[in-house]
């Protein structure tokens, strides 16, 4: 795959990097997605029902999920208003695949947020943000709905993690194999 050398050299300038807000929201989103996944994985696989560590991880997951909602909405708003738009470095099919991956991740993250809220409401359990405030429920508890939302939420999480790993591998491939500096556009430091 040929790399346009004007893109390689131009990525070095500040105008060819994403702005600080975009970069911050990207990495904060990534960290929150990882933390949410790890917390859920640990409580489901390492701790008995009702145990204090399990309850702590569930409460942490819920609080981080609410925080992720705010970060994700801010990210969408910034991306569609003030965030710096950069030209794609890919052409043809690679460009379509890259854009498709980003759109699919955004769609899945949106669905995951909605599913998380629906799940918590269907469970009828407290929906607290670090004990500071509670998110009011839009409907009453429903065990069948809770089971369905939990199943969807779980599979969406695994799909997001797999796609995010693919996204990371693609970024590292650009950096180490193609040497086109695409990864540097999103790094917090130059």
Wavefront OBJ file of the C-alpha trace (Angstrom):
o trace
v 0.000 0.000 0.000
v 1.470 3.318 -1.072
v 1.514 6.122 1.459
v 1.187 9.703 0.256
v 4.424 11.349 1.457
v 2.738 14.764 1.743
v 0.482 13.245 4.404
v 3.457 11.708 6.206
v 5.342 14.966 6.470
v 2.297 17.166 7.002
v 1.167 15.163 10.036
v 4.114 16.648 11.907
v 2.525 20.126 11.962
v 0.100 21.075 14.758
v -2.723 21.598 12.232
v -2.419 17.977 11.105
v -3.003 16.627 14.605
v -6.327 16.422 16.335
v -7.036 19.203 18.807
v -6.444 18.663 22.535
v -10.128 18.296 23.400
v -10.625 15.607 20.736
v -7.518 13.753 21.900
v -8.541 13.993 25.568
v -12.082 12.768 24.889
v -10.762 9.905 22.733
v -8.354 8.572 25.368
v -10.770 9.181 28.244
v -13.394 7.195 26.312
v -10.904 4.382 25.716
v -9.915 4.229 29.389
v -13.522 4.248 30.541
v -14.510 1.491 28.097
v -11.633 -0.661 29.357
v -12.447 0.050 33.024
v -16.142 -0.717 32.475
v -15.324 -3.985 30.733
v -12.777 -5.085 33.347
v -15.111 -4.274 36.263
v -17.951 -6.279 34.682
v -15.670 -9.155 33.754
v -14.237 -9.361 37.284
v -17.545 -9.270 39.135
v -19.043 -11.878 36.808
v -16.085 -14.253 36.948
v -14.208 -13.707 40.193
v -16.655 -12.841 42.960
v -19.687 -14.565 44.472
v -23.120 -12.963 44.257
v -23.704 -10.554 47.113
v -20.025 -10.372 48.096
v -18.657 -6.911 48.985
v -16.081 -6.856 46.142
v -18.791 -7.778 43.624
v -21.117 -5.066 44.922
v -18.259 -2.538 44.850
v -17.391 -3.403 41.225
v -21.053 -3.184 40.208
v -21.419 0.236 41.840
v -18.164 1.370 40.219
v -19.348 0.078 36.832
v -22.612 1.988 37.146
v -20.883 5.220 38.171
v -18.295 4.906 35.417
v -21.100 4.138 32.970
v -22.830 7.398 33.881
v -19.504 9.226 33.537
v -18.916 7.542 30.175
v -22.351 8.738 29.034
v -21.361 12.337 29.750
v -17.940 11.939 28.082
v -19.475 10.246 25.048
v -22.128 12.947 24.591
v -19.407 15.604 24.942
v -17.321 13.718 22.377
v -20.180 13.554 19.878
v -20.970 17.231 20.414
v -17.331 18.299 20.046
v -16.800 16.072 17.001
v -19.809 17.604 15.253
v -19.142 21.231 16.193
v -15.646 22.395 17.131
v -13.324 19.401 16.807
v -10.605 19.496 14.179
v -11.438 17.409 11.125
v -8.474 15.721 9.458
v -8.296 14.222 6.009
v -8.238 10.458 5.835
v -4.873 8.963 4.959
v -6.478 5.906 3.375
v -7.841 5.591 -0.136
v -10.438 3.333 -1.706
v -11.516 0.249 0.229
v -9.247 1.005 3.192
v -10.932 4.384 3.607
v -14.395 2.790 3.481
v -13.333 0.155 6.047
v -11.787 2.776 8.338
v -14.855 5.017 8.252
v -17.103 1.988 8.657
v -15.166 0.850 11.745
v -15.469 4.280 13.354
v -19.186 4.532 12.612
v -19.799 1.006 13.896
v -17.921 1.756 17.135
v -19.934 4.944 17.669
v -23.184 3.076 16.960
v -22.289 0.235 19.337
v -21.179 2.629 22.080
v -24.473 4.500 21.763
v -26.410 1.229 21.922
v -24.328 0.067 24.894
v -25.114 3.223 26.854
v -28.827 2.892 26.150
v -28.762 -0.817 27.023
v -26.951 -0.080 30.300
v -29.650 2.354 31.382
v -32.479 0.058 30.270
v -30.855 -2.857 32.105
v -30.503 -0.965 35.357
v -34.082 0.315 35.210
v -35.396 -3.182 34.397
v -33.440 -4.585 37.353
v -35.132 -2.078 39.641
v -31.911 -1.553 41.614
v -30.314 1.735 42.715
v -28.756 3.722 39.879
v -26.281 5.940 41.755
v -23.360 8.088 40.593
v -20.623 7.549 43.192
v -23.294 7.909 45.898
v -23.829 11.575 45.003
v -27.109 11.338 43.123
v -29.455 8.809 41.618
v -30.723 8.463 38.057
v -34.527 8.181 38.194
v -36.120 5.148 36.593
v -38.326 5.527 33.538
v -40.164 2.250 34.147
v -40.655 -0.413 36.781
v -38.648 -3.593 37.311
v -39.100 -6.470 34.871
v -37.129 -9.689 35.204
v -37.692 -10.801 31.556
v -36.613 -7.382 30.266
v -33.626 -7.329 32.619
v -32.470 -10.721 31.321
v -32.876 -9.622 27.704
v -31.086 -6.281 28.236
v -28.306 -8.017 30.178
v -27.740 -10.480 27.343
v -27.616 -7.656 24.758
v -25.404 -5.490 26.990
v -22.946 -8.370 27.485
v -22.652 -9.218 23.788
v -22.412 -5.581 22.784
v -19.554 -5.190 25.304
v -17.617 -8.104 23.812
v -18.228 -6.774 20.293
v -16.967 -3.325 21.305
v -13.842 -4.793 22.911
v -13.067 -6.893 19.816
v -13.588 -3.920 17.477
v -11.563 -1.632 19.766
v -8.714 -4.148 19.695
v -8.962 -4.167 15.893
v -8.889 -0.363 15.950
v -5.761 -0.434 18.133
v -4.062 -3.019 15.893
v -4.842 -0.870 12.845
v -3.361 2.209 14.561
v -0.216 0.284 15.513
v 0.034 -1.124 11.975
v -0.073 2.410 10.614
v 2.617 3.481 13.054
v 5.077 0.582 12.907
v 4.547 -0.996 9.487
v 3.227 1.759 7.238
v 5.130 4.481 9.121
v 2.557 7.060 8.055
v 2.200 8.863 11.416
v -1.569 8.313 11.618
v -1.235 7.282 15.258
v 0.642 10.481 16.124
v -2.432 12.497 15.139
v -4.267 11.150 18.197
v -1.411 10.858 20.709
v -1.508 13.300 23.636
v 2.193 14.048 23.181
v 4.096 14.551 19.945
l 1 2 3 4 5 6 7 8 9 10 11 12 13 14 15 16 17 18 19 20 21 22 23 24 25 26 27 28 29 30 31 32 33 34 35 36 37 38 39 40 41 42 43 44 45 46 47 48 49 50 51 52 53 54 55 56 57 58 59 60 61 62 63 64 65 66 67 68 69 70 71 72 73 74 75 76 77 78 79 80 81 82 83 84 85 86 87 88 89 90 91 92 93 94 95 96 97 98 99 100 101 102 103 104 105 106 107 108 109 110 111 112 113 114 115 116 117 118 119 120 121 122 123 124 125 126 127 128 129 130 131 132 133 134 135 136 137 138 139 140 141 142 143 144 145 146 147 148 149 150 151 152 153 154 155 156 157 158 159 160 161 162 163 164 165 166 167 168 169 170 171 172 173 174 175 176 177 178 179 180 181 182 183 184 185 186 187 188 189 190
